[in-house]
Amino acid sequence: MGRVRQAEKNIFFGYLGNIMIMIMGFLQRTVFIMVLDKTLLGVNSLYTDILSVLSLAELGIGSALNYSLYKPVAENNLEKIKSYMRLYKRAYLVIAGVITIVGIALIPFLPYLIKDSKGINGRDLILYYLIFLFNTVSTYFVAYKYSLANAQQRNYIQTNIATITKMITVFAQIIILLVTKNFLLFLLTQSAVELVQKIFVGIYFNKLYPYLREKNVRKLDREETEIVISKTKALMLHKIGDVARTSTDSIIITCFMDVGWVGIVGNYTMILTYAINFIGVIFNSVISGFGNLVATESKERQHAMFKVYRFAACWLYGFAAVGFWLLLTPLITGIWLNESWGLGQAVLMLMLIDFYFKGGRTVLVNFKIAAGVFEQDKYLSLFQGAVNLALSIIGIRYIGLAGVYVGTVVSGVLANLIQPVIVYRDCFSRKAWPYFKDSVKYIGVIMAIILLMIPVKTFVMAQVNLLTFIVMAVIITFVYNMVFFLLFRKTQEFDYLWNLAVGRLPLRKKG
């Protein structure tokens, strides 16, 4: 099956999975808010972020080894695949041990991370944390098994397993909440379902790839091992910086504000994350295809495909950002919950700026991963993380919650300025000025659409209800996509996407 067909399959199941997970997530969170309170919701979000920080122990080994698998998978070199997979397995067992030790060592500091736990005693806080820790550590015993399927562009396997697991977990947790109103049983239910899933994954992949159980596995030669180590060291720095930039907001908020604010922010970030995952299905589904493209095609062809997916990312993430600016707060405070769950416009604006620029980085990061370009900007993420932490801590002290996201935005934009230069120089042997020129053009169009839609929203949504919400969503969808179509329909990037949609794949040259 070709790259495009595999990508189509991954995208189909990816969207199906994301739709189901989104529905399940809304349902679960709604019941949680009805039955429990903001404090427990904040604790739930906080521990998730703490364990994300701990997961930096993965140190990029997964991405480095996935990159290393692209070539042997393309050549169907089973011996080399077995060698890389054995290294992957051993590395992840070490990671599980490191996370366990560091995670347990953090227990005495938990009371200092949560400023106001509102009646949750220390014993319960520790017990909840240990359940989260178990869920994270146990993942590493099977996570490496997905890498071979993903390198073969069979990402849908992981997607389908995750979707089914999420559905079962949510239904079980909702029943537990409604019957017992017990947060501990809520967490234990998730652990039990995920444990069964991990056992299934181990058995399933052993049957799917029986040769991975063979004992006669050759060691990688010194050069191959050094390549993996070199790329892992670079990815380690990326990982540490990324965690410091993206997984510390909840921790900073709980240290300086009421932990309940983490729950309020979590409603917004949950929806934004669903959108990122939903749009990201397209781009994550083609990472392995990019890897094959880099291994087999010319730089001209690589650059053409990069421009196509970059254009698609700006179109889609821009559409989502416009919709969220106009509709996200009415959705949360007027339709789903109530005014007490709302955030200020300044906070929302900063979150959406970060959302859009993060989308812009998606194609850059995915192409870097596929091309194995890890070392060139290995210190950038560390610098981003330091900038984010410094600005967020200073900001929250002086301007409150919005200050946290000032750090997030500034640190993120640094990558949007530096990574294109690296990708264009090292992957395409070109200058990056056309990339930035297009960036200004796309941002200008998006801002113009927002300015056009604000008075329309004022008129249509004078009263917030489900009907006016739907009408406004339809108007935004029509206007935004019509503007992009009219302005960019004659570009080579749009031409390729149109041909792809109707089944004609050659990238035609424009005269």
N, C-alpha and C positions, 0 to 999 in steps of 0.2 A: 504494500500500500504506500503511495507517494506521500511526500511531505504535506501537501495541501489536504489530501483526504484524511490523513491522520489528524491534522489540525482541526478539520471540520468535525471529526468524531469527538475530539477532546473538547471543542467548543460546545457542541450539542449537550454532552453530558455535564460539562462544566456549568452551563446555564441552567440546566434542569436541576442540578445539585444546589446551585446558589439560590434559585427560586425557593426550593424546598427549605433550605437552611434559613433563608430570610423569613419565611412564613413561620417556621418553628421558633426562630429567635424572638420575633415580635410576640408570639403567643406565650412563650415561656416568660419573657420579661414582664408582660402585662399581668400575668397571674402572680409573679413574684412581687410586683409593686402592690397589687391588691391584697396579698396575704401577709407579706412581711413589711419592711420599711426601708427608708433611704440609707440608714446606717449599714444594714446587712448588704444592701445592694452596693454600697461603697466598698465594704470589706471584700466582697466578691470581685469587684473590679481591681481593687488594690492588689490582692494576692495574685491575680492573673498577671498584672504588670511586674510584680516582684519575681515571679517565676520566669517571665520573659527575660528579665535581667539575668537570672541565673542560667538561662539557656544559652547565654553567650559562651558558655563552656564548649558549645558545639564548634565555635571558633572557625566556622566556614569550611570545615572538613567536607560536609555534604556537597557544597557547590564545587569545591575543588575536585572531588572524586566524580561527581556527575560530569564535569567537563572532561575528565580523563576517560570516561566511558564512551563518549561520543564516537571516537575513532574505532575502537574495537567492536562496538555495536554495529557501526556501518560496514565493517569488514567481516562481521560474524566470527570474530576471533574468540572462541569460547575459553581457551586457556587464559588469555589476557583478561577476559571478563571475570573469570574465577579468581584471578590474582587480585584484581582491584576490589572485588566484593569481599574477599577475606580481610584485606586491609581495612576496608570500611567497617566491617563487623567488629573487628578488634578495637578500632578507634572509638566506636560508639559505646562499647562496653566500658572503656576507660572514662568516657564522658559521663556515663550514668553514675559511675562511682564518684567522680569529682563533684557533680551536682548534688549528690546525696550528702557528701561531707560538708560542702559549703552551705547547703540549704539548712542542715541541722545547726551549723555554727551561727546562723543568723537568728535563731529562735530567741535568744536573750534580748535582741534589739527590737523585736516586734512592738513592744509597748511604746517605744520612742518614735516609731513610724506613724502610729495612729494617734492623732492629737486628741480626738474625742470619740470614744467608742460607745458612748451612751448606753451603759448598762451591760455591755458584753464583757464578761469576766476574762481574766488572763488565760485561764485554762482552756476556755472555749476558743479563744483567738489562736492559741497554739494548736489545738486539735484541728481546727479548720485549715490552718496552714499546712499541717502534716498531710492532710488529704490532698491538697493541691500539689504538694511536693511529690507524693507517691504517683499521682497522675502524670506529672512531668517526667520523672525518672523512668517509669515503666515504658514510656514512649520510645526511649532509645534502644530498647531491646528488639524492636521490630522496624524502626524508622528506616534503617539502611536498606531494607528489603524493597522499598518502593523505588529506589534509585535506578535499578536496571529497567524496570517497566517505563519509568519516565524518560530514560535515555533512548528507549525504543519508541518514543512518542505515544506511549500508552498511558498518558496521564489520567485518562478516564477511569482507570482501575482504582486509583487512590481517591478520585472524586466520588465515585459510586459508593465505595466503602464508607467514606466520611459522611455522605448524605444519609445512608441507611442508619448509621450509628447515631447521627444527630436526631433523626426522627424518633428512634426508639428511646433515646435518652430524654428528649423533651416530653414525650407522652408519659413516660414513667415518672419524671420529676414533677410534672403538673399534677398527676394523681397523688403523689406523695405530699405536695404542698396543700392541695385542697383537703386531703384527709387528715394530715397530721400537723400542718403549719410549722414544720420542724426544719430548720436550715441544715442541721447536721445530717438528717436523713436525705435531704435534697442533694447534698454533696456526695454522700455514700452511694446514692443511686447512680450518679454519673460515673463514679469510680468503678462500680460493678459492671455497668454496661461496657465501658471502655476496656476493662480488663478482658471481658469475653471477646471483644473486637480484636484485641491484640493477639490473643490466642488463635483466633480464626486467621488473622493475617499471616502468622507464622506458618500455619498448616497450609494455607492456600498458596503462598509463594514457594514453599518447598515442593508442592506438586507442579506448579507452573514452571519452575526452573529446577528440575531435579539434579542437574549437573552441579548446582551450587553446594550440594551436600557431599560431593565427592571429596575424598581425603587427599588425593594426589594433586595438590595445588602448588604451582611453581611460585617462588618468590619473585617479586618485581626486581628488575635489575636496578643498579645504583642510580642511573640517570633518570629512570622513570620515577623512582622513589623521591629523588631530589626535586623533580618537577612538582610532585604533589606537595611536598613539604614547603617549597617556595611559595606556591600559590596559597597553601593553607595559612602560612605566616601573614601574607598580605590580606587574606580574607579575615584573619583574626582581628586585624586592626579595623577593617571595615565593620565587622560585627560589633566590636566594643563601641565604636563610634555611633553606629546605628542604634544600639540599645540605649546609649546615653541620650540620644536625640529623640527617640520615639517611644520609649517605655518607662520614662521617668516622670511624666507629667502627673500621673496619679499619686506617685510618692511625694512629689513636691507639694501638691495640693493638700494632701493629708497632713503634711508636716506643718503647714502654715494656716490651713483653714479647716473647717469642719469636714470630716470624712464623708458626710452626706453629699457634699458638692461633687465628689467623685461619681456618685450615682447619677446626679443630674447631668453632668458632663457626659457620662457613659451612654445616656440615651441618644445624644447627638453623635457621639463617636461610633456607636453601634450602627446607626443608619449610614453614616459616611463610610464605615468599613464595609458594610454590605455593598455599597455602590462601588467601592474600590475593587472588591472581590468580583463583583458582577462584571464590571468592565474589564478587569484584569484577566478574566477567563480567556479572552481573545489573545492577549499578549503572553500570558503564562503558557498557553497551549502551543505557542510556536517557538518557545525557547529551544527545545531540542531540534526543531526544524531549522532554527537559526544556526545551531551547532553543525548540522549537516550542510547547511548552505555555506558556512565559513570553510568547511573542510573540502567542498567540492566545486564552488563557484568563484567567479572573478570578483575583484573589488568593485567593479562597476555594477555588477548584479547585486552584490551585497548592499551597496549604497542605495540603489534604487528601491530595494525591499525595505531598507531602514526608513527611507523617506515616506514610503506608503504607510507603514505602521505608526510612524511618528504623526503623520497627518490624521490618521484614524484616532490616535490617542488624544490629540488636541481637540478634535471634534467632539468626541464622546465625553471626555472629562470636563470640557467647557460646557457642554449641554447639562451635565449633572450639576456643575457649580452654579449655573444660572438658575436652574430649578430649585436647588437647595436654598439659595439666597432669598428667593421669593416665597418658598413654600415650606421650608423645614420647620421654622418656629410655629407657623399656624398648624402644621400637622401635629406637633408635639403638644402644644399648649391649648389648641382649640378643638382638636378632633380626637387625638389619642388619650392625652392626660388632661392637665389643667395648667393654669398660669404659674403655679408654684414650681413647675418643672422647667421653666423657661430660662434661657441665657440672654444676656445683653447682646445688642447688635454688633458691638465692637468685638466681642469674643467670637461670635458667629463669623464675622467678616474675616478675622485672622484664621480661623479654622478652615474656611473655604479657600482662602489664598493658599494655605499649605496643601489642601486637598488637590487643587489644580496643579500646582507645581510638582507635587508628588506624582501625579499622573503623567506629567511631562517627563519625569525621570524614569518612568517604567520601561519605556523602550530602550533608553540609554543603558539602564542597568541590565536588562535582559540581553541586549546585544553584547555588552561587556562580558557577561557570564558565558554566553555561547562562544565568544571568541577567546575566552581565557585571559582577558585583559584585567588582571587583578592588582598587579604590583604597581602600576603607574600612578594610581591615586590612593595608595594604601594609607597615607597619613591624613587624607582629606576628611575621612569619617571621624577620626579622632579629634581633629580641629572643630568639625561640626558639633560633635558631642560636647566639647568643652564650651563652645560658644553658647549652645543651647542651655546647658546647666547654669552658666554664669548669668545670662540674660534672663532666664526664667526665674531664678532665685531673687535677683535684683528686682525684676519686674513685679513679681507677686507681692513683694514687700511694699512697693510704692504705688502701684496702680491696680493691685488685686488680681483677680483671675485672668484678665486679659493679658497681664504681664507674662504669664506662663507661655502663652501662644506667640508672643513677640519673639521669644527665644526660638520657638519651633520654626516660625516662618523664616527668620533671618538665617538660621543654620541650614535650613533646607534650600534656600535660594543660592547659597554658596555652591552647592553641588550643581544646580541648574546652570551656573556660569562656568564651572570648571570642567565637568564631565564631558560636555559636547566637544570641547577642545581636544581632550584626550582621545575620545572615540574617533573623531574625524582624522586626527593625526596618525594614530596607531592602527586603526582598522581600515580607513579609506585613503590614507595618504593625501588628505585635502585640508584646506583651511575651513574653519567652522563658521565664518561670517554668514554664509547663506542660512545656516541653522538659526542664528540669532535674528536675522532679518525676518524669517518666517515666524519666529516667536513673537516679535513685536506685532506683526500683522494679525496673528491669531488672537492675541490678547486684546488688540484694539477692536476687533470685531465683537468679541465677547462682551467687552465693557459697553460698547454701543448698544448691544441687544439688551443688557441690563437696564441702561438708562431709558430705553424705549419701553421696557416692560413695567417699570416702577409705577408710572401713572395708570397703566392698564390694570395692574394689581389693585391700586387704590380704588378704582371704579368697580371692578368685578368682585373684589373681596371686601366690600364695605362691611359685610357680615360674614364671619367665618363659619362655614358649615361644609358638610360633605359635598353638596352640589356645587357651591362656588369654588371649592378646592379642585374638583374634577374639571370644571370649566376652565379655570386658570391653568391647570396642568396641560390641557389640550391646546390652549392658546400658545403657551410657552413652547410646547413640542412643535407645533406648526411653524411658528415664527422663526425660532432658532434654526431648525433644519432647513427651512426654505431660504433663509439668509445665507447659510453656509453653502447650500446647493447653488444658488445663483452666483455667489462670489467665486467658488472654487470648482465649478463643474467642468471647466476646460483644462484643469491641471492634469498632469500625468498621474499624480497620486490618486485623484478621484477616478480617472479612467481605469486604472488597474482594479480598484475596489469594485467599480461597476461591472467590469468584465468578470471579476471573481464571483460576483453575486449572480450573474446570469450564466456562469459556467465556461467562460472563455478566458483562459488564464494568461496568454502571452502579454507581456508588458509592451504596448505599442509606443513607438516613438512619435512625438508630435513634430509636425513640420513647422 
